[in-house]
Amino acid sequence: ALRSSGLSLSKIKAIAVTIGPGESQFVDYGFQYAKNFGIKNNIPVYPVNNHEAHLFTARMSQNLTEKNHELKYPFVSVIASN
C-alpha cells in the first residue's frame, strides 16, 4: 500500500489501527502488525475504535470549503452492524 501510494516511509507521522469491535483474530493480527511496524520504524501507533472511526470519516471526507454543508458537533449518526 505504501508503494502504490507514492509516499515514502519518512512521510508517515503516525499509524492509526483498529482495536475493535470486530473479529478478534483479525483485529489482534492487525494491531500486532501495526504495533511492530511502528516500533521498527519509530512511528507512534494510535489504537482506534472501528465504529468511532466510521463516524469521523464523514468529517474527513467532506469538502470543507462548502460552509453550508459543514458537519458540526453535535451530530447524530446510525451504525448498523451484524
DSSP file (Angstrom, degrees, kcal/mol; ACC not computed):
  #  RESIDUE AA STRUCTURE BP1 BP2  ACC     N-H-->O    O-->H-N    N-H-->O    O-->H-N    TCO  KAPPA ALPHA  PHI   PSI    X-CA   Y-CA   Z-CA
    1    1 A A     >        0   0    0      0, 0.0     4,-1.4     0, 0.0     5,-0.1   0.000 360.0 360.0 360.0 -39.5    0.0    0.0    0.0
    2    2 A L  H  >> +     0   0    0      1,-0.2     5,-0.9     2,-0.2     4,-0.7   0.927 360.0  48.3 -63.8 -43.8    2.8    2.4    0.8
    3    3 A R  H >45S+     0   0    0      1,-0.2     3,-0.9     2,-0.2    -1,-0.2   0.921 111.8  48.4 -62.3 -45.2    4.5    1.8   -2.5
    4    4 A S  H 345S+     0   0    0      1,-0.2    -1,-0.2     2,-0.1    -2,-0.2   0.717 103.9  62.1 -71.5 -19.5    1.3    2.2   -4.5
    5    5 A S  H 3<5S-     0   0    0     -4,-1.4    -1,-0.2    -3,-0.3    -2,-0.2   0.717 103.1-129.2 -76.7 -20.0    0.5    5.5   -2.7
    6    6 A G  T <<5 +     0   0    0     -3,-0.9     2,-0.2    -4,-0.7    -3,-0.1   0.514  67.1 124.8  82.4   4.3    3.7    7.1   -4.0
    7    7 A L      < -     0   0    0     -5,-0.9    -1,-0.3     2,-0.0     2,-0.3  -0.619  56.5-130.2 -94.3 155.9    4.7    8.2   -0.4
    8    8 A S    >   -     0   0    0     -2,-0.2     3,-1.8    -3,-0.1     4,-0.4  -0.687  26.7-111.0 -98.4 160.5    7.9    7.4    1.3
    9    9 A L  G >  S+     0   0    0      1,-0.3     3,-1.4    -2,-0.3    -1,-0.1   0.815 115.4  66.0 -58.9 -31.6    8.1    6.0    4.8
   10   10 A S  G 3  S+     0   0    0      1,-0.3    -1,-0.3     3,-0.0    -3,-0.0   0.689  92.9  62.0 -66.5 -17.0    9.5    9.3    6.1
   11   11 A K  G <  S+     0   0    0     -3,-1.8     2,-0.6     2,-0.0    -1,-0.3   0.636  80.9  95.5 -82.2 -15.0    6.2   11.0    5.3
   12   12 A I    <   +     0   0    0     -3,-1.4     3,-0.1    -4,-0.4    -3,-0.0  -0.686  44.2 171.4 -82.6 118.4    4.3    8.8    7.7
   13   13 A K        +     0   0    0     -2,-0.6     2,-0.3     1,-0.3    -1,-0.2   0.647  63.9   2.3-100.5 -20.3    3.9   10.6   11.0
   14   14 A A        -     0   0    0     29,-0.1     2,-0.4     2,-0.0    -1,-0.3  -0.984  59.1-135.8-162.3 159.2    1.5    8.3   12.8
   15   15 A I  E     -a   45   0A   0     29,-2.3    31,-3.6    -2,-0.3     2,-0.5  -0.991  12.3-161.7-124.5 127.5   -0.3    5.0   12.4
   16   16 A A  E     -a   46   0A   0     -2,-0.4     2,-0.4    29,-0.2    -2,-0.0  -0.923  15.5-178.2-105.6 133.8   -4.0    4.5   13.4
   17   17 A V  E     -a   47   0A   0     29,-2.2    31,-2.6    -2,-0.5     2,-0.2  -0.995  28.6-112.5-137.8 139.0   -5.1    0.9   13.9
   18   18 A T  E     +a   48   0A   0     -2,-0.4    31,-0.2    29,-0.2    13,-0.1  -0.465  25.7 179.8 -70.2 133.6   -8.5   -0.6   14.8
   19   19 A I  E     +     0   0A   0     29,-2.5    30,-0.2     1,-0.5    -1,-0.1   0.351  50.8  54.4-113.2   2.4   -8.7   -2.3   18.1
   20   20 A G  E     +a   49   0A   0     28,-0.5    30,-3.3     1,-0.3    -1,-0.5  -0.759  69.9  17.0 142.9 173.5  -12.3   -3.4   17.9
   21   21 A P  S    S+     0   0    0      0, 0.0    -1,-0.3     0, 0.0     2,-0.3   0.710  86.1  75.5 -72.6 165.9  -15.0   -4.2   17.7
   22   22 A G  S    S-     0   0    0     -2,-0.1     2,-0.5    -3,-0.1     3,-0.0  -0.930  93.3 -26.5 156.6-177.5  -14.7   -7.0   15.1
   23   23 A E    >>  -     0   0    0     -2,-0.3     4,-2.5     1,-0.2     3,-0.8  -0.507  60.6-142.1 -63.4 115.2  -13.5  -10.5   14.6
   24   24 A S  H 3> S+     0   0    0     -2,-0.5     4,-2.9     1,-0.3     5,-0.2   0.819  94.4  54.5 -57.5 -37.9  -10.9  -10.7   17.4
   25   25 A Q  H 3> S+     0   0    0      1,-0.2     4,-1.8     2,-0.2    -1,-0.3   0.893 114.2  41.2 -65.6 -36.8   -8.3  -12.8   15.5
   26   26 A F  H <> S+     0   0    0     -3,-0.8     4,-2.5     2,-0.2    -2,-0.2   0.888 115.7  49.4 -76.0 -40.1   -8.2  -10.3   12.6
   27   27 A V  H  X S+     0   0    0     -4,-2.5     4,-2.4     2,-0.2    -2,-0.2   0.927 112.9  48.0 -63.2 -45.1   -8.3   -7.3   14.9
   28   28 A D  H  X S+     0   0    0     -4,-2.9     4,-2.6    -5,-0.2     5,-0.2   0.910 111.8  49.4 -62.6 -43.4   -5.4   -8.8   17.0
   29   29 A Y  H  X S+     0   0    0     -4,-1.8     4,-2.5    -5,-0.2    -2,-0.2   0.936 112.8  46.9 -62.2 -46.9   -3.3   -9.6   13.9
   30   30 A G  H  X S+     0   0    0     -4,-2.5     4,-2.5     1,-0.2     5,-0.2   0.896 112.9  49.3 -62.4 -41.0   -3.8   -6.1   12.5
   31   31 A F  H  X S+     0   0    0     -4,-2.4     4,-2.8     2,-0.2    -2,-0.2   0.936 112.3  47.2 -64.9 -46.1   -2.9   -4.4   15.8
   32   32 A Q  H  X S+     0   0    0     -4,-2.6     4,-2.6     2,-0.2     5,-0.2   0.905 112.8  49.6 -62.4 -41.7    0.2   -6.5   16.3
   33   33 A Y  H  X S+     0   0    0     -4,-2.5     4,-2.5    -5,-0.2    -1,-0.2   0.946 113.9  44.9 -61.9 -48.3    1.3   -5.8   12.8
   34   34 A A  H  X S+     0   0    0     -4,-2.5     4,-2.7     2,-0.2    -2,-0.2   0.909 113.4  50.7 -62.9 -42.8    0.8   -2.1   13.1
   35   35 A K  H  X S+     0   0    0     -4,-2.8     4,-2.5     2,-0.2    -1,-0.2   0.934 113.0  44.8 -61.8 -47.2    2.5   -2.0   16.5
   36   36 A N  H  X S+     0   0    0     -4,-2.6     4,-2.8     2,-0.2    -1,-0.2   0.896 113.0  51.3 -65.1 -40.0    5.5   -3.9   15.3
   37   37 A F  H  X S+     0   0    0     -4,-2.5     4,-1.8    -5,-0.2    -2,-0.2   0.915 111.5  48.3 -61.6 -43.6    5.7   -1.7   12.1
   38   38 A G  H  X>S+     0   0    0     -4,-2.7     5,-2.6     2,-0.2     4,-0.6   0.911 113.0  46.6 -64.1 -43.6    5.6    1.4   14.3
   39   39 A I  H ><5S+     0   0    0     -4,-2.5     3,-0.9     3,-0.2    -2,-0.2   0.941 112.4  50.3 -63.6 -47.1    8.3    0.1   16.7
   40   40 A K  H 3<5S+     0   0    0     -4,-2.8    -1,-0.2     1,-0.2    -2,-0.2   0.841 121.6  33.6 -59.7 -35.3   10.5   -0.9   13.8
   41   41 A N  H 3<5S-     0   0    0     -4,-1.8    -1,-0.2    -5,-0.2    -2,-0.2   0.271 108.8-116.6-108.5   9.8   10.2    2.5   12.1
   42   42 A N  T <<5 +     0   0    0     -3,-0.9    -3,-0.2    -4,-0.6    -4,-0.1   0.914  66.4 142.3  55.2  48.4    9.9    4.7   15.2
   43   43 A I      < -     0   0    0     -5,-2.6    -1,-0.2    -6,-0.1   -29,-0.1  -0.977  54.1-115.4-119.4 129.4    6.4    5.8   14.3
   44   44 A P        -     0   0    0      0, 0.0   -29,-2.3     0, 0.0     2,-0.4  -0.365  26.1-147.1 -66.0 143.7    3.7    6.3   17.0
   45   45 A V  E     -a   15   0A   0    -31,-0.2   -29,-0.2    -2,-0.0   -10,-0.0  -0.947   9.4-164.7-115.7 129.9    0.7    3.9   16.9
   46   46 A Y  E     -a   16   0A   0    -31,-3.6   -29,-2.2    -2,-0.4     2,-0.2  -0.956  13.0-141.6-118.1 116.9   -2.7    5.0   18.0
   47   47 A P  E     -a   17   0A   0      0, 0.0     2,-0.3     0, 0.0   -29,-0.2  -0.555  24.0-172.8 -74.7 139.4   -5.5    2.5   18.6
   48   48 A V  E     -a   18   0A   0    -31,-2.6   -29,-2.5    -2,-0.2   -28,-0.5  -0.963  28.6-111.3-133.0 150.3   -9.0    3.5   17.5
   49   49 A N  E  >  -a   20   0A   0     -2,-0.3     4,-2.3   -31,-0.2     5,-0.2  -0.667  25.9-137.2 -77.5 130.5  -12.4    2.0   17.8
   50   50 A N  H  > S+     0   0    0    -30,-3.3     4,-1.8    -2,-0.4    -1,-0.1   0.895 101.5  47.6 -58.3 -45.6  -13.7    0.8   14.5
   51   51 A H  H  > S+     0   0    0    -31,-0.3     4,-1.7     1,-0.2    -1,-0.2   0.912 112.1  49.4 -65.8 -42.1  -17.2    2.2   14.9
   52   52 A E  H  > S+     0   0    0      1,-0.2     4,-2.0     2,-0.2    -1,-0.2   0.883 107.3  55.9 -63.8 -37.1  -16.0    5.6   16.0
   53   53 A A  H  X S+     0   0    0     -4,-2.3     4,-1.1     1,-0.2    -1,-0.2   0.904 105.0  52.1 -61.8 -40.9  -13.6    5.7   13.0
   54   54 A H  H  X S+     0   0    0     -4,-1.8     4,-0.5     1,-0.2     3,-0.3   0.889 108.4  52.5 -62.1 -38.5  -16.5    5.2   10.7
   55   55 A L  H >< S+     0   0    0     -4,-1.7     3,-0.9     1,-0.2     4,-0.4   0.919 110.9  45.5 -62.1 -43.9  -18.3    8.1   12.3
   56   56 A F  H 3X S+     0   0    0     -4,-2.0     4,-1.5     1,-0.2     3,-0.4   0.596  92.5  77.1 -84.0 -10.1  -15.5   10.5   11.9
   57   57 A T  H 3X S+     0   0    0     -4,-1.1     4,-2.5    -3,-0.3    -1,-0.2   0.787  85.9  66.5 -66.7 -23.9  -14.6    9.7    8.3
   58   58 A A  H <X S+     0   0    0     -3,-0.9     4,-0.8    -4,-0.5    -1,-0.2   0.903 103.7  44.0 -61.3 -39.5  -17.7   11.8    7.4
   59   59 A R  H  4 S+     0   0    0     -3,-0.4    -1,-0.2    -4,-0.4    -2,-0.2   0.862 114.5  49.8 -71.8 -35.6  -15.8   14.9    8.7
   60   60 A M  H  < S+     0   0    0     -4,-1.5    -2,-0.2     1,-0.2    -1,-0.2   0.851 113.9  43.7 -71.7 -33.9  -12.6   13.8    7.0
   61   61 A S  H  < S+     0   0    0     -4,-2.5    -1,-0.2    -5,-0.1    -2,-0.2   0.573  90.0 102.1 -93.1  -8.6  -14.1   13.2    3.6
   62   62 A Q  S  < S-     0   0    0     -4,-0.8     2,-1.1    -5,-0.2     8,-0.1  -0.376  81.9-109.3 -75.4 155.3  -16.4   16.3    3.4
   63   63 A N    >   -     0   0    0      1,-0.2     3,-1.7     6,-0.1     6,-0.2  -0.738  30.3-165.5 -82.8 102.3  -15.5   19.3    1.3
   64   64 A L  T 3  S+     0   0    0     -2,-1.1    -1,-0.2     1,-0.3     6,-0.1   0.588  79.4  71.9 -71.6  -9.3  -14.7   21.8    4.0
   65   65 A T  T 3  S+     0   0    0      1,-0.2     2,-1.3     4,-0.1    -1,-0.3   0.688  81.3  78.4 -77.8 -16.1  -14.8   24.7    1.6
   66   66 A E    X   -     0   0    0     -3,-1.7     3,-1.8     1,-0.2    -1,-0.2  -0.720  63.6-177.5 -91.7  88.2  -18.6   24.3    1.3
   67   67 A K  G >  S+     0   0    0     -2,-1.3     3,-1.1     1,-0.3    -1,-0.2   0.771  76.5  62.5 -61.0 -28.2  -19.5   26.0    4.6
   68   68 A N  G 3  S+     0   0    0      1,-0.2    -1,-0.3    -3,-0.1    -2,-0.1   0.709 108.9  42.2 -70.4 -18.1  -23.2   25.3    4.1
   69   69 A H  G <  S+     0   0    0     -3,-1.8    -1,-0.2    -6,-0.2     2,-0.2   0.210  81.3 135.2-112.4  14.4  -22.5   21.6    4.2
   70   70 A E    <   -     0   0    0     -3,-1.1     2,-0.6    -4,-0.2   -11,-0.1  -0.457  56.4-127.5 -69.0 131.2  -20.0   21.5    7.1
   71   71 A L        -     0   0    0     -2,-0.2     2,-0.3   -13,-0.1    -1,-0.1  -0.705  34.6-169.5 -80.3 116.9  -20.7   18.7    9.6
   72   72 A K        -     0   0    0     -2,-0.6   -13,-0.0     2,-0.2    -1,-0.0  -0.787  22.9 -73.2-113.0 152.7  -20.8   20.4   13.0
   73   73 A Y  S    S+     0   0    0     -2,-0.3     2,-0.1     2,-0.1     3,-0.0  -0.592 106.1  43.1 -81.1 149.3  -20.9   18.9   16.5
   74   74 A P  S    S+     0   0    0      0, 0.0     2,-0.3     0, 0.0    -2,-0.2   0.706  78.8 160.4 -76.2 154.1  -23.1   17.6   17.9
   75   75 A F        -     0   0    0     -2,-0.1     2,-0.4    -4,-0.1    -2,-0.1  -0.950  32.4-128.7-134.3 158.2  -24.3   15.3   15.1
   76   76 A V        +     0   0    0     -2,-0.3     2,-0.3    -3,-0.0     0, 0.0  -0.854  28.0 172.8-109.0 140.8  -26.3   12.2   15.0
   77   77 A S        -     0   0    0     -2,-0.4     2,-0.4     2,-0.0   -22,-0.1  -0.973  21.8-142.0-143.3 156.2  -25.3    9.0   13.2
   78   78 A V        -     0   0    0     -2,-0.3     2,-0.5     2,-0.0    -2,-0.0  -0.983  11.2-167.2-121.7 131.4  -26.5    5.5   12.9
   79   79 A I        -     0   0    0     -2,-0.4     2,-0.5     2,-0.0    -2,-0.0  -0.978   3.4-164.1-117.6 123.5  -24.2    2.5   12.7
   80   80 A A        +     0   0    0     -2,-0.5     2,-0.3     2,-0.0    -2,-0.0  -0.931  18.3 168.6-106.4 125.8  -25.7   -0.9   11.7
   81   81 A S              0   0    0     -2,-0.5    -2,-0.0     1,-0.1     0, 0.0  -0.976 360.0 360.0-137.9 148.5  -23.5   -3.9   12.4
   82   82 A N              0   0    0     -2,-0.3    -1,-0.1     0, 0.0    -2,-0.0   0.483 360.0 360.0 -87.1 360.0  -24.0   -7.6   12.4
